[in-house]
Amino acid sequence: MITLLDNDRSETYATLDEAIGAAQTWYAGLAGNKLPAWNYRIETLQGFRRAVRDHKTRLAEKLGCSSKRLHLRIEASGDS
């Protein structure tokens, strides 16, 4: 189980593919036409975490803000 959280909501997904799709949608909602390409090959939860961190940085640059304003976080079963 993978949970995506931000300040306003949390949603849980059964698979990595579902969580990736949800993250892409979340970013599209934030960025509109300024959305940088999501061109990551993700095969593991660790790879997903890296992709989200990288995408936050790229999106923040496009939006002219700090990546700290983009609050999407990832929690997964077994995380400490």
HTML snippet that shows the backbone in 3Dmol.js (N, CA, C, O; Angstrom):
<script src="https://3Dmol.org/build/3Dmol-min.js"></script>
<div id="view" style="width:600px;height:400px;position:relative"></div>
<script>
const pdb = `
ATOM      1  N   MET A   1       0.838  -1.169   0.000  1.00  0.00           N
ATOM      2  CA  MET A   1       0.000   0.000   0.000  1.00  0.00           C
ATOM      3  C   MET A   1       0.895   1.248   0.000  1.00  0.00           C
ATOM      4  O   MET A   1       1.861   1.336   0.758  1.00  0.00           O
ATOM      5  N   ILE A   2       0.560   2.180  -0.841  1.00  0.00           N
ATOM      6  CA  ILE A   2       1.309   3.429  -0.956  1.00  0.00           C
ATOM      7  C   ILE A   2       0.327   4.573  -0.740  1.00  0.00           C
ATOM      8  O   ILE A   2      -0.714   4.642  -1.394  1.00  0.00           O
ATOM      9  N   THR A   3       0.663   5.466   0.178  1.00  0.00           N
ATOM     10  CA  THR A   3      -0.193   6.605   0.468  1.00  0.00           C
ATOM     11  C   THR A   3       0.495   7.877   0.021  1.00  0.00           C
ATOM     12  O   THR A   3       1.655   8.117   0.355  1.00  0.00           O
ATOM     13  N   LEU A   4      -0.228   8.694  -0.739  1.00  0.00           N
ATOM     14  CA  LEU A   4       0.234  10.027  -1.130  1.00  0.00           C
ATOM     15  C   LEU A   4      -0.480  11.017  -0.233  1.00  0.00           C
ATOM     16  O   LEU A   4      -1.697  10.952  -0.064  1.00  0.00           O
ATOM     17  N   LEU A   5       0.289  11.939   0.345  1.00  0.00           N
ATOM     18  CA  LEU A   5      -0.273  12.920   1.257  1.00  0.00           C
ATOM     19  C   LEU A   5       0.165  14.317   0.859  1.00  0.00           C
ATOM     20  O   LEU A   5       1.284  14.516   0.387  1.00  0.00           O
ATOM     21  N   ASP A   6      -0.713  15.273   1.049  1.00  0.00           N
ATOM     22  CA  ASP A   6      -0.337  16.676   0.991  1.00  0.00           C
ATOM     23  C   ASP A   6      -1.082  17.364   2.125  1.00  0.00           C
ATOM     24  O   ASP A   6      -1.671  16.684   2.966  1.00  0.00           O
ATOM     25  N   ASN A   7      -1.074  18.662   2.172  1.00  0.00           N
ATOM     26  CA  ASN A   7      -1.709  19.359   3.284  1.00  0.00           C
ATOM     27  C   ASN A   7      -3.206  19.113   3.368  1.00  0.00           C
ATOM     28  O   ASN A   7      -3.768  19.135   4.462  1.00  0.00           O
ATOM     29  N   ASP A   8      -3.865  18.879   2.238  1.00  0.00           N
ATOM     30  CA  ASP A   8      -5.320  18.818   2.197  1.00  0.00           C
ATOM     31  C   ASP A   8      -5.910  17.421   2.101  1.00  0.00           C
ATOM     32  O   ASP A   8      -7.096  17.239   2.378  1.00  0.00           O
ATOM     33  N   ARG A   9      -5.125  16.446   1.721  1.00  0.00           N
ATOM     34  CA  ARG A   9      -5.712  15.126   1.495  1.00  0.00           C
ATOM     35  C   ARG A   9      -4.673  14.027   1.632  1.00  0.00           C
ATOM     36  O   ARG A   9      -3.467  14.271   1.662  1.00  0.00           O
ATOM     37  N   SER A  10      -5.184  12.814   1.713  1.00  0.00           N
ATOM     38  CA  SER A  10      -4.328  11.631   1.607  1.00  0.00           C
ATOM     39  C   SER A  10      -5.122  10.582   0.842  1.00  0.00           C
ATOM     40  O   SER A  10      -6.329  10.431   1.033  1.00  0.00           O
ATOM     41  N   GLU A  11      -4.427   9.869  -0.019  1.00  0.00           N
ATOM     42  CA  GLU A  11      -5.049   8.826  -0.821  1.00  0.00           C
ATOM     43  C   GLU A  11      -4.119   7.620  -0.828  1.00  0.00           C
ATOM     44  O   GLU A  11      -2.901   7.762  -0.940  1.00  0.00           O
ATOM     45  N   THR A  12      -4.705   6.436  -0.708  1.00  0.00           N
ATOM     46  CA  THR A  12      -3.924   5.206  -0.645  1.00  0.00           C
ATOM     47  C   THR A  12      -4.165   4.373  -1.901  1.00  0.00           C
ATOM     48  O   THR A  12      -5.289   4.270  -2.394  1.00  0.00           O
ATOM     49  N   TYR A  13      -3.093   3.790  -2.401  1.00  0.00           N
ATOM     50  CA  TYR A  13      -3.127   3.005  -3.635  1.00  0.00           C
ATOM     51  C   TYR A  13      -2.532   1.631  -3.377  1.00  0.00           C
ATOM     52  O   TYR A  13      -1.610   1.475  -2.577  1.00  0.00           O
ATOM     53  N   ALA A  14      -3.073   0.646  -4.064  1.00  0.00           N
ATOM     54  CA  ALA A  14      -2.631  -0.737  -3.877  1.00  0.00           C
ATOM     55  C   ALA A  14      -1.358  -1.046  -4.643  1.00  0.00           C
ATOM     56  O   ALA A  14      -0.597  -1.931  -4.252  1.00  0.00           O
ATOM     57  N   THR A  15      -1.114  -0.308  -5.755  1.00  0.00           N
ATOM     58  CA  THR A  15       0.054  -0.623  -6.577  1.00  0.00           C
ATOM     59  C   THR A  15       0.892   0.622  -6.834  1.00  0.00           C
ATOM     60  O   THR A  15       0.426   1.754  -6.708  1.00  0.00           O
ATOM     61  N   LEU A  16       2.123   0.375  -7.193  1.00  0.00           N
ATOM     62  CA  LEU A  16       3.031   1.458  -7.550  1.00  0.00           C
ATOM     63  C   LEU A  16       2.524   2.199  -8.781  1.00  0.00           C
ATOM     64  O   LEU A  16       2.586   3.427  -8.830  1.00  0.00           O
ATOM     65  N   ASP A  17       2.026   1.474  -9.769  1.00  0.00           N
ATOM     66  CA  ASP A  17       1.515   2.118 -10.990  1.00  0.00           C
ATOM     67  C   ASP A  17       0.363   3.078 -10.681  1.00  0.00           C
ATOM     68  O   ASP A  17       0.301   4.171 -11.243  1.00  0.00           O
ATOM     69  N   GLU A  18      -0.547   2.675  -9.790  1.00  0.00           N
ATOM     70  CA  GLU A  18      -1.651   3.559  -9.400  1.00  0.00           C
ATOM     71  C   GLU A  18      -1.132   4.819  -8.715  1.00  0.00           C
ATOM     72  O   GLU A  18      -1.606   5.921  -8.991  1.00  0.00           O
ATOM     73  N   ALA A  19      -0.161   4.655  -7.825  1.00  0.00           N
ATOM     74  CA  ALA A  19       0.401   5.800  -7.105  1.00  0.00           C
ATOM     75  C   ALA A  19       1.127   6.741  -8.064  1.00  0.00           C
ATOM     76  O   ALA A  19       1.038   7.960  -7.918  1.00  0.00           O
ATOM     77  N   ILE A  20       1.835   6.196  -9.030  1.00  0.00           N
ATOM     78  CA  ILE A  20       2.535   7.023 -10.023  1.00  0.00           C
ATOM     79  C   ILE A  20       1.520   7.837 -10.820  1.00  0.00           C
ATOM     80  O   ILE A  20       1.705   9.039 -11.010  1.00  0.00           O
ATOM     81  N   GLY A  21       0.459   7.200 -11.285  1.00  0.00           N
ATOM     82  CA  GLY A  21      -0.578   7.907 -12.025  1.00  0.00           C
ATOM     83  C   GLY A  21      -1.211   9.024 -11.200  1.00  0.00           C
ATOM     84  O   GLY A  21      -1.485  10.105 -11.720  1.00  0.00           O
ATOM     85  N   ALA A  22      -1.440   8.763  -9.926  1.00  0.00           N
ATOM     86  CA  ALA A  22      -2.025   9.771  -9.052  1.00  0.00           C
ATOM     87  C   ALA A  22      -1.065  10.943  -8.850  1.00  0.00           C
ATOM     88  O   ALA A  22      -1.495  12.096  -8.829  1.00  0.00           O
ATOM     89  N   ALA A  23       0.221  10.662  -8.702  1.00  0.00           N
ATOM     90  CA  ALA A  23       1.210  11.740  -8.543  1.00  0.00           C
ATOM     91  C   ALA A  23       1.257  12.605  -9.800  1.00  0.00           C
ATOM     92  O   ALA A  23       1.338  13.830  -9.707  1.00  0.00           O
ATOM     93  N   GLN A  24       1.209  11.985 -10.958  1.00  0.00           N
ATOM     94  CA  GLN A  24       1.208  12.745 -12.210  1.00  0.00           C
ATOM     95  C   GLN A  24      -0.010  13.659 -12.272  1.00  0.00           C
ATOM     96  O   GLN A  24       0.107  14.819 -12.665  1.00  0.00           O
ATOM     97  N   THR A  25      -1.166  13.152 -11.892  1.00  0.00           N
ATOM     98  CA  THR A  25      -2.395  13.950 -11.887  1.00  0.00           C
ATOM     99  C   THR A  25      -2.298  15.089 -10.884  1.00  0.00           C
ATOM    100  O   THR A  25      -2.725  16.208 -11.169  1.00  0.00           O
ATOM    101  N   TRP A  26      -1.741  14.812  -9.720  1.00  0.00           N
ATOM    102  CA  TRP A  26      -1.591  15.835  -8.677  1.00  0.00           C
ATOM    103  C   TRP A  26      -0.732  16.987  -9.196  1.00  0.00           C
ATOM    104  O   TRP A  26      -1.088  18.154  -9.028  1.00  0.00           O
ATOM    105  N   TYR A  27       0.382  16.665  -9.816  1.00  0.00           N
ATOM    106  CA  TYR A  27       1.258  17.707 -10.340  1.00  0.00           C
ATOM    107  C   TYR A  27       0.602  18.463 -11.486  1.00  0.00           C
ATOM    108  O   TYR A  27       0.763  19.679 -11.590  1.00  0.00           O
ATOM    109  N   ALA A  28      -0.129  17.773 -12.343  1.00  0.00           N
ATOM    110  CA  ALA A  28      -0.807  18.438 -13.454  1.00  0.00           C
ATOM    111  C   ALA A  28      -1.810  19.458 -12.919  1.00  0.00           C
ATOM    112  O   ALA A  28      -1.961  20.538 -13.490  1.00  0.00           O
ATOM    113  N   GLY A  29      -2.489  19.121 -11.834  1.00  0.00           N
ATOM    114  CA  GLY A  29      -3.433  20.052 -11.228  1.00  0.00           C
ATOM    115  C   GLY A  29      -2.753  21.290 -10.677  1.00  0.00           C
ATOM    116  O   GLY A  29      -3.338  22.373 -10.686  1.00  0.00           O
ATOM    117  N   LEU A  30      -1.551  21.149 -10.207  1.00  0.00           N
ATOM    118  CA  LEU A  30      -0.803  22.291  -9.661  1.00  0.00           C
ATOM    119  C   LEU A  30      -0.228  23.191 -10.744  1.00  0.00           C
ATOM    120  O   LEU A  30      -0.247  24.416 -10.623  1.00  0.00           O
ATOM    121  N   ALA A  31       0.274  22.585 -11.782  1.00  0.00           N
ATOM    122  CA  ALA A  31       1.102  23.321 -12.740  1.00  0.00           C
ATOM    123  C   ALA A  31       0.356  23.816 -13.966  1.00  0.00           C
ATOM    124  O   ALA A  31       0.787  24.773 -14.610  1.00  0.00           O
ATOM    125  N   GLY A  32      -0.745  23.182 -14.293  1.00  0.00           N
ATOM    126  CA  GLY A  32      -1.437  23.575 -15.516  1.00  0.00           C
ATOM    127  C   GLY A  32      -0.522  23.483 -16.719  1.00  0.00           C
ATOM    128  O   GLY A  32       0.097  22.445 -16.953  1.00  0.00           O
ATOM    129  N   ASN A  33      -0.432  24.554 -17.481  1.00  0.00           N
ATOM    130  CA  ASN A  33       0.365  24.539 -18.710  1.00  0.00           C
ATOM    131  C   ASN A  33       1.872  24.663 -18.471  1.00  0.00           C
ATOM    132  O   ASN A  33       2.646  24.601 -19.426  1.00  0.00           O
ATOM    133  N   LYS A  34       2.300  24.836 -17.233  1.00  0.00           N
ATOM    134  CA  LYS A  34       3.735  24.933 -16.929  1.00  0.00           C
ATOM    135  C   LYS A  34       4.337  23.594 -16.518  1.00  0.00           C
ATOM    136  O   LYS A  34       5.493  23.534 -16.100  1.00  0.00           O
ATOM    137  N   LEU A  35       3.567  22.535 -16.634  1.00  0.00           N
ATOM    138  CA  LEU A  35       4.007  21.229 -16.163  1.00  0.00           C
ATOM    139  C   LEU A  35       5.191  20.708 -16.970  1.00  0.00           C
ATOM    140  O   LEU A  35       5.083  20.553 -18.186  1.00  0.00           O
ATOM    141  N   PRO A  36       6.328  20.435 -16.311  1.00  0.00           N
ATOM    142  CA  PRO A  36       7.440  19.804 -17.021  1.00  0.00           C
ATOM    143  C   PRO A  36       7.083  18.345 -17.324  1.00  0.00           C
ATOM    144  O   PRO A  36       6.227  17.758 -16.661  1.00  0.00           O
ATOM    145  N   ALA A  37       7.727  17.783 -18.302  1.00  0.00           N
ATOM    146  CA  ALA A  37       7.451  16.398 -18.698  1.00  0.00           C
ATOM    147  C   ALA A  37       7.769  15.437 -17.553  1.00  0.00           C
ATOM    148  O   ALA A  37       8.782  15.574 -16.868  1.00  0.00           O
ATOM    149  N   TRP A  38       6.891  14.475 -17.367  1.00  0.00           N
ATOM    150  CA  TRP A  38       7.137  13.383 -16.408  1.00  0.00           C
ATOM    151  C   TRP A  38       7.701  12.249 -17.246  1.00  0.00           C
ATOM    152  O   TRP A  38       6.951  11.478 -17.844  1.00  0.00           O
ATOM    153  N   ASN A  39       9.022  12.149 -17.288  1.00  0.00           N
ATOM    154  CA  ASN A  39       9.671  11.186 -18.180  1.00  0.00           C
ATOM    155  C   ASN A  39      10.586  10.244 -17.397  1.00  0.00           C
ATOM    156  O   ASN A  39      11.742  10.029 -17.762  1.00  0.00           O
ATOM    157  N   TYR A  40      10.047   9.694 -16.324  1.00  0.00           N
ATOM    158  CA  TYR A  40      10.822   8.813 -15.456  1.00  0.00           C
ATOM    159  C   TYR A  40      10.473   7.363 -15.733  1.00  0.00           C
ATOM    160  O   TYR A  40       9.314   7.023 -15.974  1.00  0.00           O
ATOM    161  N   ARG A  41      11.475   6.525 -15.696  1.00  0.00           N
ATOM    162  CA  ARG A  41      11.250   5.077 -15.751  1.00  0.00           C
ATOM    163  C   ARG A  41      11.315   4.591 -14.304  1.00  0.00           C
ATOM    164  O   ARG A  41      12.388   4.548 -13.702  1.00  0.00           O
ATOM    165  N   ILE A  42      10.184   4.236 -13.768  1.00  0.00           N
ATOM    166  CA  ILE A  42      10.092   3.893 -12.350  1.00  0.00           C
ATOM    167  C   ILE A  42       9.744   2.427 -12.213  1.00  0.00           C
ATOM    168  O   ILE A  42       8.757   1.947 -12.771  1.00  0.00           O
ATOM    169  N   GLU A  43      10.582   1.720 -11.454  1.00  0.00           N
ATOM    170  CA  GLU A  43      10.346   0.295 -11.247  1.00  0.00           C
ATOM    171  C   GLU A  43      10.246  -0.078  -9.773  1.00  0.00           C
ATOM    172  O   GLU A  43       9.791  -1.171  -9.437  1.00  0.00           O
ATOM    173  N   THR A  44      10.668   0.827  -8.896  1.00  0.00           N
ATOM    174  CA  THR A  44      10.668   0.533  -7.464  1.00  0.00           C
ATOM    175  C   THR A  44      10.108   1.718  -6.688  1.00  0.00           C
ATOM    176  O   THR A  44      10.001   2.827  -7.212  1.00  0.00           O
ATOM    177  N   LEU A  45       9.755   1.466  -5.439  1.00  0.00           N
ATOM    178  CA  LEU A  45       9.280   2.545  -4.573  1.00  0.00           C
ATOM    179  C   LEU A  45      10.372   3.599  -4.395  1.00  0.00           C
ATOM    180  O   LEU A  45      10.087   4.796  -4.398  1.00  0.00           O
ATOM    181  N   GLN A  46      11.606   3.160  -4.241  1.00  0.00           N
ATOM    182  CA  GLN A  46      12.724   4.101  -4.110  1.00  0.00           C
ATOM    183  C   GLN A  46      12.848   4.964  -5.370  1.00  0.00           C
ATOM    184  O   GLN A  46      13.086   6.167  -5.270  1.00  0.00           O
ATOM    185  N   GLY A  47      12.692   4.370  -6.533  1.00  0.00           N
ATOM    186  CA  GLY A  47      12.727   5.130  -7.779  1.00  0.00           C
ATOM    187  C   GLY A  47      11.593   6.135  -7.856  1.00  0.00           C
ATOM    188  O   GLY A  47      11.776   7.242  -8.362  1.00  0.00           O
ATOM    189  N   PHE A  48      10.414   5.755  -7.354  1.00  0.00           N
ATOM    190  CA  PHE A  48       9.274   6.660  -7.310  1.00  0.00           C
ATOM    191  C   PHE A  48       9.577   7.856  -6.406  1.00  0.00           C
ATOM    192  O   PHE A  48       9.295   8.999  -6.763  1.00  0.00           O
ATOM    193  N   ARG A  49      10.148   7.587  -5.246  1.00  0.00           N
ATOM    194  CA  ARG A  49      10.514   8.682  -4.328  1.00  0.00           C
ATOM    195  C   ARG A  49      11.503   9.646  -4.999  1.00  0.00           C
ATOM    196  O   ARG A  49      11.355  10.863  -4.889  1.00  0.00           O
ATOM    197  N   ARG A  50      12.498   9.106  -5.687  1.00  0.00           N
ATOM    198  CA  ARG A  50      13.472   9.955  -6.388  1.00  0.00           C
ATOM    199  C   ARG A  50      12.790  10.776  -7.476  1.00  0.00           C
ATOM    200  O   ARG A  50      13.074  11.964  -7.629  1.00  0.00           O
ATOM    201  N   ALA A  51      11.896  10.150  -8.229  1.00  0.00           N
ATOM    202  CA  ALA A  51      11.194  10.859  -9.294  1.00  0.00           C
ATOM    203  C   ALA A  51      10.351  11.993  -8.731  1.00  0.00           C
ATOM    204  O   ALA A  51      10.336  13.086  -9.298  1.00  0.00           O
ATOM    205  N   VAL A  52       9.655  11.758  -7.636  1.00  0.00           N
ATOM    206  CA  VAL A  52       8.834  12.807  -7.021  1.00  0.00           C
ATOM    207  C   VAL A  52       9.713  13.956  -6.546  1.00  0.00           C
ATOM    208  O   VAL A  52       9.381  15.121  -6.769  1.00  0.00           O
ATOM    209  N   ARG A  53      10.833  13.646  -5.894  1.00  0.00           N
ATOM    210  CA  ARG A  53      11.741  14.714  -5.439  1.00  0.00           C
ATOM    211  C   ARG A  53      12.256  15.532  -6.616  1.00  0.00           C
ATOM    212  O   ARG A  53      12.272  16.762  -6.564  1.00  0.00           O
ATOM    213  N   ASP A  54      12.675  14.851  -7.672  1.00  0.00           N
ATOM    214  CA  ASP A  54      13.191  15.538  -8.850  1.00  0.00           C
ATOM    215  C   ASP A  54      12.096  16.376  -9.511  1.00  0.00           C
ATOM    216  O   ASP A  54      12.329  17.520  -9.901  1.00  0.00           O
ATOM    217  N   HIS A  55      10.914  15.802  -9.631  1.00  0.00           N
ATOM    218  CA  HIS A  55       9.819  16.521 -10.294  1.00  0.00           C
ATOM    219  C   HIS A  55       9.408  17.750  -9.486  1.00  0.00           C
ATOM    220  O   HIS A  55       9.092  18.790 -10.064  1.00  0.00           O
ATOM    221  N   LYS A  56       9.408  17.642  -8.154  1.00  0.00           N
ATOM    222  CA  LYS A  56       9.111  18.808  -7.308  1.00  0.00           C
ATOM    223  C   LYS A  56      10.088  19.940  -7.611  1.00  0.00           C
ATOM    224  O   LYS A  56       9.688  21.095  -7.753  1.00  0.00           O
ATOM    225  N   THR A  57      11.358  19.602  -7.706  1.00  0.00           N
ATOM    226  CA  THR A  57      12.382  20.608  -7.969  1.00  0.00           C
ATOM    227  C   THR A  57      12.165  21.248  -9.336  1.00  0.00           C
ATOM    228  O   THR A  57      12.215  22.471  -9.466  1.00  0.00           O
ATOM    229  N   ARG A  58      11.926  20.425 -10.352  1.00  0.00           N
ATOM    230  CA  ARG A  58      11.715  20.953 -11.708  1.00  0.00           C
ATOM    231  C   ARG A  58      10.457  21.806 -11.782  1.00  0.00           C
ATOM    232  O   ARG A  58      10.452  22.855 -12.427  1.00  0.00           O
ATOM    233  N   LEU A  59       9.398  21.362 -11.127  1.00  0.00           N
ATOM    234  CA  LEU A  59       8.145  22.110 -11.153  1.00  0.00           C
ATOM    235  C   LEU A  59       8.282  23.428 -10.402  1.00  0.00           C
ATOM    236  O   LEU A  59       7.782  24.458 -10.855  1.00  0.00           O
ATOM    237  N   ALA A  60       8.950  23.400  -9.266  1.00  0.00           N
ATOM    238  CA  ALA A  60       9.150  24.633  -8.498  1.00  0.00           C
ATOM    239  C   ALA A  60       9.903  25.668  -9.323  1.00  0.00           C
ATOM    240  O   ALA A  60       9.579  26.855  -9.275  1.00  0.00           O
ATOM    241  N   GLU A  61      10.906  25.229 -10.079  1.00  0.00           N
ATOM    242  CA  GLU A  61      11.641  26.151 -10.946  1.00  0.00           C
ATOM    243  C   GLU A  61      10.710  26.776 -11.978  1.00  0.00           C
ATOM    244  O   GLU A  61      10.777  27.979 -12.229  1.00  0.00           O
ATOM    245  N   LYS A  62       9.840  25.960 -12.579  1.00  0.00           N
ATOM    246  CA  LYS A  62       8.900  26.482 -13.584  1.00  0.00           C
ATOM    247  C   LYS A  62       7.896  27.452 -12.967  1.00  0.00           C
ATOM    248  O   LYS A  62       7.507  28.435 -13.598  1.00  0.00           O
ATOM    249  N   LEU A  63       7.476  27.169 -11.722  1.00  0.00           N
ATOM    250  CA  LEU A  63       6.484  28.013 -11.060  1.00  0.00           C
ATOM    251  C   LEU A  63       7.109  29.198 -10.338  1.00  0.00           C
ATOM    252  O   LEU A  63       6.396  30.101  -9.899  1.00  0.00           O
ATOM    253  N   GLY A  64       8.445  29.205 -10.208  1.00  0.00           N
ATOM    254  CA  GLY A  64       9.132  30.293  -9.523  1.00  0.00           C
ATOM    255  C   GLY A  64       8.916  30.282  -8.023  1.00  0.00           C
ATOM    256  O   GLY A  64       8.782  31.334  -7.399  1.00  0.00           O
ATOM    257  N   CYS A  65       8.881  29.073  -7.437  1.00  0.00           N
ATOM    258  CA  CYS A  65       8.690  28.962  -5.988  1.00  0.00           C
ATOM    259  C   CYS A  65       9.658  27.922  -5.428  1.00  0.00           C
ATOM    260  O   CYS A  65      10.410  27.289  -6.168  1.00  0.00           O
ATOM    261  N   SER A  66       9.621  27.765  -4.130  1.00  0.00           N
ATOM    262  CA  SER A  66      10.432  26.758  -3.466  1.00  0.00           C
ATOM    263  C   SER A  66       9.753  25.397  -3.573  1.00  0.00           C
ATOM    264  O   SER A  66       8.526  25.312  -3.518  1.00  0.00           O
ATOM    265  N   SER A  67      10.533  24.341  -3.724  1.00  0.00           N
ATOM    266  CA  SER A  67       9.951  23.002  -3.784  1.00  0.00           C
ATOM    267  C   SER A  67       9.295  22.629  -2.458  1.00  0.00           C
ATOM    268  O   SER A  67       8.490  21.700  -2.412  1.00  0.00           O
ATOM    269  N   LYS A  68       9.621  23.329  -1.394  1.00  0.00           N
ATOM    270  CA  LYS A  68       8.992  23.077  -0.098  1.00  0.00           C
ATOM    271  C   LYS A  68       7.511  23.429  -0.114  1.00  0.00           C
ATOM    272  O   LYS A  68       6.755  22.943   0.727  1.00  0.00           O
ATOM    273  N   ARG A  69       7.082  24.275  -1.065  1.00  0.00           N
ATOM    274  CA  ARG A  69       5.661  24.614  -1.191  1.00  0.00           C
ATOM    275  C   ARG A  69       4.855  23.487  -1.812  1.00  0.00           C
ATOM    276  O   ARG A  69       3.627  23.489  -1.725  1.00  0.00           O
ATOM    277  N   LEU A  70       5.524  22.524  -2.438  1.00  0.00           N
ATOM    278  CA  LEU A  70       4.863  21.394  -3.079  1.00  0.00           C
ATOM    279  C   LEU A  70       4.892  20.232  -2.100  1.00  0.00           C
ATOM    280  O   LEU A  70       5.901  19.535  -1.986  1.00  0.00           O
ATOM    281  N   HIS A  71       3.812  20.027  -1.410  1.00  0.00           N
ATOM    282  CA  HIS A  71       3.805  19.201  -0.206  1.00  0.00           C
ATOM    283  C   HIS A  71       3.584  17.711  -0.420  1.00  0.00           C
ATOM    284  O   HIS A  71       3.467  16.986   0.568  1.00  0.00           O
ATOM    285  N   LEU A  72       3.520  17.217  -1.633  1.00  0.00           N
ATOM    286  CA  LEU A  72       3.249  15.803  -1.840  1.00  0.00           C
ATOM    287  C   LEU A  72       4.307  14.951  -1.144  1.00  0.00           C
ATOM    288  O   LEU A  72       5.506  15.127  -1.357  1.00  0.00           O
ATOM    289  N   ARG A  73       3.837  14.020  -0.303  1.00  0.00           N
ATOM    290  CA  ARG A  73       4.720  13.087   0.398  1.00  0.00           C
ATOM    291  C   ARG A  73       4.263  11.661   0.093  1.00  0.00           C
ATOM    292  O   ARG A  73       3.117  11.431  -0.293  1.00  0.00           O
ATOM    293  N   ILE A  74       5.154  10.734   0.268  1.00  0.00           N
ATOM    294  CA  ILE A  74       4.883   9.319   0.004  1.00  0.00           C
ATOM    295  C   ILE A  74       5.132   8.534   1.274  1.00  0.00           C
ATOM    296  O   ILE A  74       6.179   8.670   1.907  1.00  0.00           O
ATOM    297  N   GLU A  75       4.156   7.706   1.645  1.00  0.00           N
ATOM    298  CA  GLU A  75       4.340   6.740   2.721  1.00  0.00           C
ATOM    299  C   GLU A  75       3.948   5.378   2.169  1.00  0.00           C
ATOM    300  O   GLU A  75       3.040   5.271   1.346  1.00  0.00           O
ATOM    301  N   ALA A  76       4.632   4.349   2.623  1.00  0.00           N
ATOM    302  CA  ALA A  76       4.322   3.005   2.141  1.00  0.00           C
ATOM    303  C   ALA A  76       4.321   2.022   3.299  1.00  0.00           C
ATOM    304  O   ALA A  76       4.990   2.239   4.310  1.00  0.00           O
ATOM    305  N   SER A  77       3.579   0.958   3.149  1.00  0.00           N
ATOM    306  CA  SER A  77       3.570  -0.099   4.154  1.00  0.00           C
ATOM    307  C   SER A  77       4.998  -0.515   4.431  1.00  0.00           C
ATOM    308  O   SER A  77       5.773  -0.777   3.512  1.00  0.00           O
ATOM    309  N   GLY A  78       5.338  -0.574   5.710  1.00  0.00           N
ATOM    310  CA  GLY A  78       6.695  -0.936   6.075  1.00  0.00           C
ATOM    311  C   GLY A  78       7.627   0.225   6.271  1.00  0.00           C
ATOM    312  O   GLY A  78       8.749   0.034   6.741  1.00  0.00           O
ATOM    313  N   ASP A  79       7.187   1.477   5.914  1.00  0.00           N
ATOM    314  CA  ASP A  79       8.021   2.651   6.171  1.00  0.00           C
ATOM    315  C   ASP A  79       8.131   2.848   7.666  1.00  0.00           C
ATOM    316  O   ASP A  79       7.212   2.526   8.419  1.00  0.00           O
ATOM    317  N   SER A  80       9.265   3.381   8.088  1.00  0.00           N
ATOM    318  CA  SER A  80       9.417   3.689   9.512  1.00  0.00           C
ATOM    319  C   SER A  80       9.236   5.161   9.731  1.00  0.00           C
ATOM    320  O   SER A  80       9.325   5.632  10.865  1.00  0.00           O
TER     321      SER A  80
END
`;
const viewer = $3Dmol.createViewer("view");
viewer.addModel(pdb, "pdb");
viewer.setStyle({}, {cartoon: {color: "spectrum"}});
viewer.zoomTo();
viewer.render();
</script>
